[in-house]
Amino acid sequence: MRYDALRSSLLEARDRRQALLDTWFPAPFPATVMLSLNLPGDEKSGERADRLFSFGENALIEALPVLSACRRSDRLGPFALYRCGVEARQAKLCAIALESGHPAGRLLDLDIYDALGQPVHREALGFPSRSCLLCRQPALACIRAKSHTSEALKARAQMVIDAL
């Protein structure tokens, strides 16, 4: 797939996810969790993605009181929305622990929203932004500087998933 077409399809999928998420608010629950994958490259689905998603979903369900779920898959890969029975700040602290407590957690994206749909950010809770998959620098800095090749990032992600 050409770069422009790929970028367009990924942006369209992101917009559709946001539209779905918007229908969940305001919510009768204190927090909503969106679980998705943070995989480098254009391959966002398949056996590895499914294995990683199952790992993330099991860890999330074990860690938080999930009350209901909506699972889907699109061009960005599998994702799910969960209603959660704890306050959004507490859910975000749990999400940060899941994302940083296991090497595969770095490949998960756990976004937390309060009952009105406002996101709870790591930085608002005093946590640094996420680090790069390959080094200790902030991930956004490495992305902007193109510090690592796509191949190196994909290889690292595959290695982490294969170890699950």
Order of alpha helices (4+ residues) and beta strands (2+ residues): alpha-beta-alpha-beta-beta-alpha-beta-beta-alpha-alpha
